[in-house]
Amino acid sequence: MRFYDFFDLLLFEVDQARDYNLIGQILTGNFSEFPLVGPKAGGTFFRLGALYYLPALFFAFAFGLSPHILALPEVLLSVAVIPLFFIFLREFFNEKISLRLTFLWAISLFFVEYAHFSWNPNYIPFFFILTLYATLRYSRDERRRVLWLTIMALSGGFLMQLHTVTLVAVPLIWGIYFIFQKKKIIWKHWVIFWAVMGIMFSPLILNDLLTKGENIKEFQKAFVSRSTRDENPTLSKSVFMNIYNTTRNYSIILTSQNYVKDLKRVDSSENLRELIVQNKSEINSVAAFLFFGFAFGAGLVLIVFSILKTKEEWKRNFLVLIFITQAVFFLIFMPLALRMDSRYFFPVAIMPFVFLGMIFEFMEKTFWRGKFLAGIFFVLLIFLNLKGNFQWLRLLESYQYRDATNEEFILDKYFIITMAQWEGIVDKIMDISANQSKNLYVDSTPFHTRPLIYLLEMGEKKPVRNINLENLDPEGIYFALRESQDVASGRKLPESISKKFEIKNRYNFGSVTLFELRLKSFAGLTKKEKFDLMKESKFPKCYELNYDIEARNKCLVEDISYLFSFKK
């Protein structure tokens, strides 16, 4: 499912264009241009580490620069994490339960959907599970402790540079876990650990030395702004929203269905009571929240009881590490509770599966016909996940043919463009502009202007510019890309564009429409409209009686005559 129609259904958005453009600059220049810092953390000026670029850079160097090649390492790791997850689960669960949980992971739409585009959080599941597994092996494998310590540091160092929540959470999880272990510190291991971490973070450290701590200051600002943004919610409201968002995303990860809907008017409600009153009409969502909340809560309770009664130290270590991980992330999510995107749950995506495994184990050991009931529940989850995947893949395919409303419930709700659509759009623009030396200008939404420019520059091998309404090129070739749903409802182009351009042709690409534009002629305009248009644009300034013959000849005779008659 991750590779199904990979070339056509790959998604390409603004973040991918930004990252791929940087990788292209490194390839065409030299490795000394590799950045010291990586992408900005969402909505802030704090920058994560730059190690995220390394796998894509390696693949681009080996196989060439294209969106499909650059997305490939993330898709491959999305597959590689499946057997790694099974190995991790075998630290506690038997083979049968581990296989069941791994199979559900493999067909979860949450991972399939994110694997369809390139983004730094996509690496988190693999490196998070590897970090936890290496931590457990370091605790119990006396003969190869240095090896597992090195893997733990390498994996954790990479993981901490993928997202702000992992940067904060991983050191806390390690610290609490090893305090619980109560084992004597081996100084040689301590030196090895910090040496590896120092190498992993050396670019970030060097950047802060050169900028006098600018990135650390931005991290502090980001933490404060995310903690206090928009409002100061009551503690009860923050706790409830944290539980609600956790339950909602865990249920999506486990079932590939959106049973627990987003709450309405979260920001505008003053307290928890008002929030509940405003959403009490959503009976189905409330029932789903209570059901899944009870199920996941039961799984957590079973973990606590198992910690107390499990005799095998290595199994107890697994449960303790899981419990610490859940507790740490719950605390980190508190300041973010009112606004949490699904990507925040990449690190704790293992939790709903572990909770389910605890319930399976409890049912099989406790109830009559418990194995049969667990099997029925497992088959039901298979059906729900496959249904969610097939619906989503059909939705992606439909974007090429119809004016699709966005029906997403995992990715953000803005209109998505697949690579099949992008290739059609770019081919059409290149056909129209072929054999012309004129400059090319495009306009779209903020999400899609940069991807369109990036893909066009790859094909045209020359700069493509965003439309600048303050500096129009009379010889340029202009295009605009808009959502077909807006076109159908009459909202074709923004007024700022339609004021200065007329539509020459339009081309439908399913969920998006491409407009071929041309600058408006003066025919049919009032004298003042003509004068304003000529002043605002970079037409040859006939009204200045420019004695450049070539420039003056571009002015229509009727425009010159009208200018002489214009008194005001």
N, C-alpha and C positions, 0 to 999 in steps of 0.2 A: 504493500500500500504506500510505503514511502517513495518507492521508485515508479509507481504507476503513472505512465504518461509524463515522465519527469521533465522532458524537454519542453512540452507544451504547457503544463500546469504549474511550473515553477512561478512563484510570485516575485515581483521585483518592485521595490518601493524606494522611498527617499533615503533610508538608512543604508540600504545595499548600494545605491549609487554613490553615496559618500564614501563608504569603505572601499569599494572597488576602484574608485577614482584614485584614492590614496595608494592602493596596491599597484595600480598601473604606473603611477609616478615613480614608485620605488623601482619597479622593473625597468622602466625606460631610462631612469637615472642611474643610481647605484645604491648599494645597501646602506651607505652612510646616511641616506635620506630616511631610513627607518625611524619613525617617531619615538620619542621618549615616553609619550603618553598616548592613550587610546581614545575611544569614543567618549563623548560626554554622557554622564549619567542623566537619565530622562528628566527634563525640566530644570536642570541645574547647569552650572558652569564647571562642576567638578568632573575631572577626567579619570577614567579607569586606566588600568595598565594596558600596554600595547601588545601583550603576548597573544591576544586574540587574533591578530593579523597573521601570525606565523604560519598556521596550517594552510590558509588560503594562498599566502605568498608562495609557499612551497609547491602547491598544486599548480598555480599559475606559471611558475618557473618551469615546471616539468611538462605541463600539457597545454599551455597557452592561456591567454586572457579572455575569458568569456563568463557571463553570469552563471552558466551551468557548471563550469569547472570550479569557479570560486565557491559555489554552494555545495560542492561535492563532499568536502571533508566533514561538514556538519551532518549531512545525510548519512554518511558512512558511520560516524560516531553514534548517530541515532539508532543505527542497526547494531553496532558493536555493544551498546549498553545493555542489550537484551540478554546475552549470555552472562555479562558481568552482573546483572541484577540477580540472575539465578544463583550464581556463585555466592553473592552476598547473602541472599535469603537462606542458603544452606548452612549459614552460621547458626541458625536456630531451627528452622522448619525442616520437616522431612521432605523427601524428594518429590512426593506427589503434590503436596501443597505448594512447594516452591515452583514446580512446573506450571501449576494452575495460575498462580499469581504472575509468573513471567509471561504466560500466554496472554493474560489480560493486559499486561503492560504493552506487549507487542502490538495489540490491536486497539489501544486507546487512541481516540481521535486527537486528544490533547497533544500527543507526541507526533502523530502523523501530520497534523495540520501545521505545527511549527516546523517540521522537517521540510515543508514545501517552500521555505524561504530562509535566507541567510541572515543570522542575527546573533550577537554575542551571547544572549542567554541560552541559545541552543546547545552549547557545550556543557552547560551546568549539570544536567543529570549524570552524564558519564563521569565527569571529574568529581562530582559530589559523592557518588557511590564508591568510586575508586578511593577517595580520601577516607571515607568511613571504613571501608574494607581494610585498607592499609593500616588504619589506626587499630582495628581489632587484631589484625595479624601481628602488629608490633607488640601488642599486649600479651600475646600467648606463644609466639614463635621464638623461643629462646635462641635457636641456632642461627636464625636469619634476621635478627632484630635490626641490624644496621641497614640491610636491604629494604625492609619494610618502612623503616624510618625515612630513608631517602625517597622512596616512592610517595610516602605520606606528605613529605615536604614539597616535592615537585608538583604533585597533583593539587595539594592545598594552595600552593603559591599561584598556580595557574587559575584555580577556581576563584580565588579572592580577587582576581583582576577581571572577572566576567560581569559582576554586578555588585552594586553597593551593599545589598543585604548579605551577600556571601562574604564580602570584605569584613563586615562587622561580626557575622555569625560564627564563621569558622574558628577564629581565635578563642571565642567564648566557649564553643563546644569542646575544643581541645582542653582548654584550661579547666573547665568543670569536670570533664571526664577523667583527666589524669589526677585531679585532686581526689576524686572518688576512688581511684585505683590505689592510692596511698603507697605507691611504690617508690623506692629510693631513686633519686635522680642520678643517672649515670652521666658524668660531666662530658665524656667523650661523645655521647649521643647528643647532648645539649649543644655542643660545638658544631657537630655535623649538621644538625637541624638548622641552626641560625646561619651557618655558612651557605646552605642551599637556599634558604629564604632570602638571604642577602643578595645572592646572585639573581634570583627571580625578580626581586624588586629593585635592582640596581638602576634601571632606567628611570623609574619613578623617583627614586632617591636623588639621582643626578639632576632630574628636572627641577625638583624643589630646591636643590642647592643653587642652581643657576637662576631660579626665579624668586629666591628668598622666601620659599615656603608658600608660594601663591596657590598651589593646588591643595595643600592642606587647609589653607584658609577657606577655599571654596568648598571643601568637604564640610567644614564646620558650619558655614553659611547654609549649605544644602540640608544638613541635618536639622538645623534650627528651623529653616523655612518649611521643610516637610512636616515638622512636628507641630507647627503653629499656624499653618497656612489656612486662610479663609475664616476659620472660626476656632473657638476654644471649646471643644465638645466636653460634655460631662463624662466622668469616668464610666458610668453605667452604659452610656451610649457607645463609647469607644470599645468597651469590653464586648457588648452585644454585637456591634458591627464586625469586630474581629472574629468572633465565633461564627457569625453569619457568613462572612466572606470565606472563611476557612472551610466551612461546611459546603458552601456553594461550589467552590473550586474543587474540593475533594470529590464531590459527587460527579462533577463533570469529568474529572480525570478517570474515575472508576467506571462510569456508565456511558460516556460520550453523549450524554443527553443533558439538556438544560432544564432540569426539573425545578431547581431552586433559582427563581428569577432575581434579577437586580432589584433592589428596593428603590422606591420612588422618593424623590424630594429628601434625600439624605442630608444635604447641606442646609436646606431651609428649615428643617425641623429643629426646634430648640433643644429638645431633650428626648430621652428614650421613649417616654409615654406618647409624645406627639408623633414620633416616628412610627410606632406600632399602630396608632390610630389611623394614620394616613395610608398604611399598607394592609390593613386588616381585611380588605375586600379580596386580596389575592389568596383565596382559600387553598387552591392547588399548590401554590408555592409555599404557603405556611405548612401544609401537611407534609410536603417533601422535605422542608427544612427540619421539621420535628423528627421525621423518620430517619433521615441520614445523620442528623445531629445525635440522635440516640444510638445509632449503629456505631458511629465513629467514637462516641463517648464510651460505649461498651468495650470497644477495642482497646481504648486507652486504659480503662479500668483493668482489663485482663492483663495488660502489660505490667501494671503495678503489682497485681497479685502474683504474676509469674516471677517478677524480680524477687519477691519475698520467699517464694517456695522452690525456685529452680536451684538445684545443687551444682550442676556443671558450671564452672566459672566462666567458660568461654560463651556459653549460652546466655548467662546472666549479663555478661559484658555487652552482648548484642542488644539486649532489652534496655539496659541502662543508657547506652549510646543513643538508641532510638528515642527514649523518653527525654533525654537532655536536649536532643535536636529539636523535638517538638516544642519543648518549653522555651528554648532560646528564641526560636522563630516566632512563637506567639508573643513574646515580649517585644521583639523587634518590630512586629507588625502593629503594635498598639498605636504608635504615632501616625501610621499610615492607614488606619482602619477604615476611614471614611472613603478613601479612594484607592482601591487596590486593583491593579491590572492582573490578568492571569499569569503574566511572566514572573511575578513575585513568588509564585508557588512552584517554580521549577525545582528549587533545592528540596522542598518537602513533598515532592510528588511521590516519593516512596511511601509516605505515611498511610494513605488510604489502603494501599495494598497490604502493608504490614498489619493494619487494623483488621482487614478482612481475613488475613491469614490466622490471626488470633481467634477470630470468630469461628472460622472453619475448624480449627484445632479443638476449640471448646465444644462445638456441636458434635464432632466425631467422638469425643471422649465422654460426653455427658448424656446426650439424648439417644433414645431408642430410634433406630433408623437415622441417626444423625449424619452418617456418611451419605445416605441417599438424599437427605434434605440439602446438604452442602453441595452435592452434585447437581441437583436441580437449580439451585441458586447460581452456581457456576455457569451452567448452560444458559440461563436467562441473561447473565451479564455478557456472555459471548454474543448472543442475539442483539442486545442493545448496542454494543460497541460496533458490531459489523453494520448494523442499520445506520448508526451515526456516520460511519466512514463512507458508506455508499451514498448517503444523502449529500454529504459534503463534496465528494468527488464529482457527483453529477452536477452539483451547484457550480463548481469551478468550470466544468465543461460548458455549462449553459451560458457563462459570461461571454463566450465567443459569439453567441447567436441571439441573445435576447436582452431587452432592457431590464436587467435584473436588479431588484431591490436587494440590499445587502441583508442576508439572513444569518450572518455570523453570530456565534455566541461565545467564541473563544478569542479570536482576534478582535482588535478594535473595529468599531462599526464605521468604517469609511470605505468607499468603493474600491474594490481590488481589481488589478489588471494582471492577467496571466501573461507568460512569455509568448504564447501563441498570438495574443492580441498585440503585444508590443512589437513582435516581428512584422505583423501585418501593417501596423501604423508606420513603423520606420520604413518598410519597403515602399509604401505609398508616398511618403514624403520624399524619399530618395528618387522615386520615379518622376515625380513632378519637378524636382529641382535638378534632375540629371542634365549634364552638359551646360549648366549655367554657372557663371562665376559670381553670381549675386550672393550676398550674405543671407543666412538663414536665421529666422527668428521664430520662437515658439512661446506659447503661454498655456498654463494649466493651473490646477490647484497646487498649493504648497507641497502636497504629498507626491505629485507626479511631474512637476516641471523638471526637477533635477534628474530623475530617471530617464525622461524623454531626451534631455540634452545629452546625457551620458551615452545612451544607446545610439543616438544620431551621430555623435562625434566618433564613436567606434566604427560606424559605417561610412561616414562622409570623410573621415580623416582630416577634418578641418573644424575650427571653432563654430559652435552653434550658440546663439545668444538668446537670453530671455528678452521678451518684448519690453522695451523701455519707452513708455508713452511720452517721456519728456525729451526723447532724442530719437525720433523716428527716421528711418532710412528710406527715402523715396524709391530706391532701387532694390530694396530687400524683398525676400520671399517670406510670407507670414503664415503661421498656422496656430490654431488654438484647439485644445483637447478638453472636452467636457463630458460629464456623466450623461448618458442617454436619457436617464430618468428626468433630469432637469430639462433637457431638450424637448422631451415629449410634453412636459407641463408648461412650456412656453418660456422658461428661463434659459435662453440660448447662450447668451454671452453677457458678461457684466457691462454696465453702462459705459464704463471707462473705455472698454474695447469697442463696443458697438458705435460709440460716438465718432470714432476715427477710422473704423474699418467697415467694409461691407463683406458679406459672405459670398465668395466666388463659387465654391463647391463644398459639399459636405459628404463625408464617407462614414458609414456606420460599421462599427466593430463590436457589435453586441452591446455590452454594458457601457461603452464609451463611444463618443462621436468625434471625428476629426473634422475641423473646419479649415478650409483653405481661404485665407483672407486676402483682401487687397485694400489699399488705402482709398478712402472715398474720393471720388472726383468732385469737382466744384459744381457740376451740373445739378440744378435743383436746390442748391443751398441759398439762403439769404446772404446779403452782402456781409452782414456782421459775422455769420457762421463761417463764410469763406475767409474773412480776415482773421478770425480767431484760430481757425484751423491752420492757416499758413504761419501765424505767429508761433503757435505751440509746437508745430512740427519743424523738421529740418528740410522742408521744401526749399528749392532755390528762392532766395528772398527777392522776388520781383518787386515788391513794394519798396525796396531800397534802391531801385534802379541800378542794379549791379551791372557794371560795364563788361563783366566776363561774358563774352559772346556765347560760349558753350553752355554756361549756366542759364543765361537769359533765354536761349532757344528752347529750353525745357519748359518754359512758361507758356501756357496756351494764350493765344492772342486775346481770347475773350476775358481771361483773368487779368491781363495787363490793362485792357480797356476798362474793366470794372474797377480796378484799383485807382485809375486816374479819376473816375467819377465818384469815388468814395470820399465824401467831404469830412465826415466826423472822424 
